[in-house]
């Protein structure tokens, strides 16, 4: 297997100057547009408690989404390798971020709750075990310093 280095590029453009820039904490919006060449833009902001726009994605949403999608993609690969045919996958992920009282904070826990359907009952056990392999392979989960747990349900057609 060839090991590679992969690079990613993104442009984040702040659109929150309401006329006086950052002259005061309440004088600007937190609206940002995230752009990657060849992909649709993502409208982002801060989370609502931090004066953001509730209708836009925030960094916490994006981190949780990255963890959920990375596990999903790693899981699909793991299922191919063990011969479990996935026909449906839906995750209801949750994350906990705790403020530290010093204007900072950190995620302390993420729980992924995949609901997986496989093609045949004989595949359920292999599909259940594939979650551990997916966790081991997930680039994003391997990059964070808090637990990323999974509580999977696997059923068959």
BELLINKA-V183667 format. One record per pair of residues at least 24 apart in sequence whose C-alpha atoms are under 8 Angstrom apart, sorted by the first residue. I is the first residue (numbers start at 1). J is the second residue. D is the distance in whole Angstrom. If there is no record, write none. Layout:
I/J/D ; I/J/D
This chain:
9/36/7 ; 10/34/7 ; 10/35/6 ; 10/36/5 ; 10/37/8 ; 11/35/5 ; 11/36/7 ; 26/51/8 ; 31/56/8 ; 64/93/7 ; 64/94/7 ; 64/95/7 ; 64/110/8 ; 66/140/7 ; 67/140/6 ; 67/141/6 ; 68/93/7 ; 68/112/7 ; 70/138/6 ; 70/139/7 ; 70/140/6 ; 70/141/8 ; 71/134/6 ; 71/135/6 ; 71/138/6 ; 71/141/8 ; 72/134/8 ; 74/133/8 ; 74/134/5 ; 74/135/7 ; 74/137/6 ; 74/138/6 ; 75/130/6 ; 75/131/6 ; 75/133/7 ; 75/134/5 ; 75/135/8 ; 77/134/8 ; 78/130/6 ; 78/131/8 ; 78/133/6 ; 78/134/6 ; 79/126/8 ; 79/127/6 ; 79/130/6 ; 82/126/6 ; 82/127/8 ; 82/130/8 ; 83/123/7 ; 83/126/8 ; 84/118/7 ; 84/119/8 ; 84/123/5 ; 84/124/7 ; 84/126/6 ; 84/127/6 ; 85/118/5 ; 85/119/6 ; 85/120/8 ; 85/123/7 ; 86/116/7 ; 86/117/6 ; 86/118/4 ; 86/119/6 ; 87/116/8 ; 87/117/6 ; 87/118/5 ; 87/119/6 ; 88/115/8 ; 88/116/6 ; 88/117/5 ; 88/118/7 ; 89/114/7 ; 89/115/6 ; 89/116/5 ; 89/117/6 ; 90/114/6 ; 90/115/5 ; 90/116/7 ; 91/115/6 ; 107/146/7 ; 108/146/5 ; 108/147/7 ; 109/146/6 ; 109/147/5 ; 109/148/6 ; 109/149/8 ; 110/146/8 ; 110/147/6 ; 110/148/5 ; 110/149/6 ; 111/148/6 ; 111/149/5 ; 111/150/5 ; 111/151/7 ; 112/148/7 ; 112/149/6 ; 112/150/5 ; 112/151/6 ; 112/152/8 ; 113/150/6 ; 113/151/5 ; 113/152/5 ; 113/153/8 ; 114/150/7 ; 114/151/7 ; 114/152/5 ; 114/153/6 ; 115/152/6 ; 115/153/5 ; 115/154/6 ; 116/152/7 ; 116/153/6 ; 116/154/5 ; 116/155/6 ; 117/154/6 ; 117/155/5 ; 117/156/5 ; 117/157/7 ; 118/154/7 ; 118/155/6 ; 118/156/5 ; 118/157/7 ; 119/156/6 ; 119/157/6 ; 120/156/5 ; 120/157/6 ; 121/155/7 ; 121/156/5 ; 121/157/7 ; 123/156/8 ; 124/154/6 ; 124/155/6 ; 124/156/7 ; 127/154/7 ; 128/152/7 ; 128/153/8 ; 128/154/6
